């Protein structure tokens, strides 16, 4: 068995392969990264006509559904009523209808938090409608603040996620960021190892680009990264001079629940060096960016997958947009990694 020192060296060596030597060097020295040359064609694998890629051993459509609308996480800036409106609109039956339509349109995966409502609906959907949709669950313990969560809570939550019937899991972005911000990388790495031992594809989420950089430096290599990525020139975006690292997670006075990638150009540059699948999320900045603009920006910026919150009345149009973009020869600076 490797001792702790040798194990850490082994993990860092493995990270060089997964993140690329440029990524590891950048994480260490803060260097600007050059994008790799060439743009190999997207792997031609499909589910019901929709392009797919692999997250670990899981075959996943390159657009899949998020569930913030289901749980009422509206990110509606100062419109406080919108969260309740979402929860009232998203009844169990409507959510199951949406997932059923998604499956008919070729989407094969949904992502959600591990809390009562989505867990209940997923069980009903599978039992009552024979739903086959795959489920990626957050690892996300209940807590007043992300910064109250430690390894003990993650250890408790991981088996709960498995018992709920998830097909894959990842540590929610605010949780992961809080561990990096507090310097708890050893605890984060231990939680990820515990997740991998379940046999399920196991990822890490991030709002801050400093999180994947820190993971590269520490030798923490998930099966996939969930990293926010969106344009930052929409009307309600925080002005650049007011943006602070980890502001999304800290309940910072500069955070108005209106921006989730404060440095999209840095995200694109660093993720270009990461040799594991990248799922881009918050690509529409919670409704501030039209889907065609958002999807083009994410796929062309290097994302292998998009996780998007989509209402039932938007689903057909958004699926058609994603298929159209992916059917084109997408001009990318990052090779497809899934």
N, C-alpha and C positions, 0 to 999 in steps of 0.2 A: 504493500500500500504506500502511496506517495505521502511524504510528510507535508506539512502545511506549506513550507517554503517551496519545495519542489513542485507541489501541486499548483501553486500560484504561477511559477515559471512556466509550467506546462500549459496552463490556461492562456497565458499571455502569448505563447508561441502559437497556440491554436487560433487566437484572435487575429494574428497577423494574416492567417490564411482567409478567415471569414471576412474581415474588414478591409484587407488589402494593406500593404506596407505603407502606402501614402496616407491611409486613414489613421493608422496607428501613429505615424509620425506627426500628422496634423493634430491629433488629440494631445500629443505630448508637447508640441512646440507651437501650436496655433498657426501653422502655415496655411497659406491659400493653396487650394488643390486645383490641378488641371483636370478637366474632364477627359475620360478615356476616349481614344479615337474609335470611330466605327460604330455602327448601330445594327447588330445582328437582328434578323427577322424574329418576330414573336413566335414562340413554339406553337405549332398548329395542332392544338388539342382543344376539344370542344365538349360541352354538355348541352344537348338539345340545341345545337347551333350557336351557343354562346362560348367565346374563348375562355379557356381555363389555364390555371397554373397550379403548382404544388406549394402548399404550406406543410412542410414535413411530408407525411404520407397522405395528406388530405388534398383531394382534387377540388379546387375552388374556382368559381367564376370570377372573372377579373373585375366585375362590379358585383358587390353584395350589399345587403341591407344592414344599416345600423338601427338602433332602437331607442334613441333619445326621445323620439316622439311618443313612444309607448310609455315610457316612464315619466314623461313630462319635463325633461331637461330641455327647455325651449331656447335658452341662450338669447332671450328676447330683449336684451339691453334693459331699458327701464320700463318696458311694458309688462308690468308684473302679472297681469291677468292671463297672459298667453300660456303659461305653464298649466294653469287650471283648465284652460280651454283645450289644450292638447290632451290632457288626461280624460276629460269628459268625452272628447271626440273619439279617442282610441279605446273603444270598448273591446272586450275579449273577442266578440264576434267580428268586429271590423278588422282587428289585427290579424285574426286567422284568415279572413277573406283576403287581406293584403298579402300574407305569406303564400296563400294558395295561388293567387294571381301571379306572384313572383315566380313560383315554381313553373307555372304554365308558360311564362315568358322566358324560361331558361335559367333564372337565378337559382343557385343551389345552396346558398349559405346566408345566415343571418347572424349578427353579433349583438349581444346585449349585456347589460349588467346582470349580476347574479341575485337580484333582489326579488321580492315576492311576486310582483305582477308579471314580468316576462317569464319567470320560471313556471308560474302557474299556467300561463297561456301556452308555453311550449309543450308542457305535458298534455294539455287538452288537445292541442293541434295534432300531436302525434297519435294520441289515443282515439280521438273522435273523428278525425279526418284522414288518418293514415298519412300524415305529412312526412315527407322524406327530407325536408330541408335540414342542412347541417347547421350546427350551432357552435359558434365561437363565444365563449363566456369570458367576461372580465374576471380576474381575481381582484376583489375589491371589498375588503372588510368594511363593515359599518363603523364609522368614526365621525366625530364632530369636524375634524380637520384631517387632511392627508398627512399632516405632520405629527399626528398622534399615532399613526400606524407604525408598528415595528414587526420584526420577523415573527414573533409569536402569533400575531394576528393573521399573517399570511399563511403560516403553517396550519392554522385552524381552518382558514377559508379554502385552501386548495382541495382537500378531500371533499368538502361540501360541493364545490363546483363539479368534481368528478361524479359524485353521487347524483347530482341533478341531471346528468346525461349529456354533458357537453362533449363535442367532438374535438375541440381544441380550446386553448385558453391563453390568456396573456394578462400580465399585471397592468392594470389601468394606468393611463398616462400620467395623471396627477399623482398617483401613488408612487410610480417609478421615479418621476421627477423629484418627489420629496425625499426619497432615499438618496439620490445623487446629490441633491442640494445640501443634505445633512452629512454627507460623507459616509453613508452607511452602505458602501459598495459590497463589503463582505456579506452583509445580511441579504442584500439583493441577489448576489450570486448564489447564496445558499438556497434561497427561495426558488430561484430558477432551476437549480439542480433537482430540488424536490419535485417540481412540476414535470421535468423531463422524465423522472423515474416512473411517472404514471403511464408513460407510453403515448400520451397525447402531444400533438404539436404544441410547443410552448413559446410564447413570445413576450416581448416587452413593449409597452406603450411609452410615448413621450410627446410632450408639447415643446419642450426646449431642445434645441439641437445639441446643447451641452450634455444631454443624457446619453445619446449613442456615442458621442466622443469619449465620455468618461468610461462607458462600457468597453470600448475598444482598448483604452489604456489599461483597464483592469483585467482584461481577458474574459469578460462576461459575454458569451455568444448565444443569443437566443436562436430559435428556429426561424423567427421572423420578427421584424420591427413594425409596430404601428406608430407612424410618425405623422403629425399634422403637417399639412402643406396646402397653402392657398395664396392667391394674390393678395397684396396688402394695400391696394390703391382704391378700395371701395369707400363709400362716403363715411361709414361709421367706424372705420379702423382707427385705432389709437395712433396719434401722430408719432412719427419715428423718434422724436426727441423725448417722448414720454414713456417709451418702452423700456422695460427692465427684465433681465433674465429671471425666469421662474415666476413672473408676475401672474401668470394664469393660475398658478397653484397656491400662492401664498396669501390669497385674499388681500393683495396689495391695493393701496388706495389708487394706484394707477390702472388697475384692472377694472374695466366696466363690462366684463362678460361679452366682449366684442371683437377679440382677436385671439388666435390660437397658434399662429406661427409668426413670431415677431421678426424673423429673419428668413424669409423664403429663399432668398438667393444662397444663404449659407446652408440651408437644408438641402437644396439641389446639389451644391458643390460637394458637401460631405457625403451625402447618400450615394453620389456617383462612384464612390470608392468602396461602398459596402457590398460585399459579395453574398448577401443573404436576402431573401425576399423582403420587399418593402410594401406595406399596405399604407396608402395615404388616406387620412381621414380629415374631417372638417374642411373638405375641399371647397365647399360652397360658403364657408364662413357662416354657418347657421342661417343660410337663406339670403345672404347679402350679395352673392355672386351667382349669375345664371348658370344652370348646369352645363350648357355647351361650353362656355368659357372655362368653367371649373374643371371639367373632365379633360379638355384639351390641355390645360395647364398642368394637370397632375400626370397624365400619361406621358406627355412630351418632356416633362421635368424628370422622369425616370421612375415613377411609381409602377410597381408590378400589378398592384390591385388598388381599387378604390372601395372604401366602405362609406356608404352615403345614407343619410337619413332621408327617406322618400315616403311621402304620403301615398295613399291608394290612388288618388286622382292624378298623381304625377308619374306613376310607375311606367305605363306604356311608353310615354314620350321619353323618359330618361333612359330606359332600357334601349330604345331605338337609337338614341344619341350615342350611347356607349358603344353599341354594336357598329355604328357607322364610323366612329373614330377609330376603333380597333381594326376595322376592315381596311382602313387606309394604311399606307406605309408610314407609320408614325415616326416622325423625325425626332430621335432621342439622342441625348448625350450619354446615357447610361444603358448598358446592355440589359436585356431581360434577365432577371435572376430567378425566375420561377416559370 
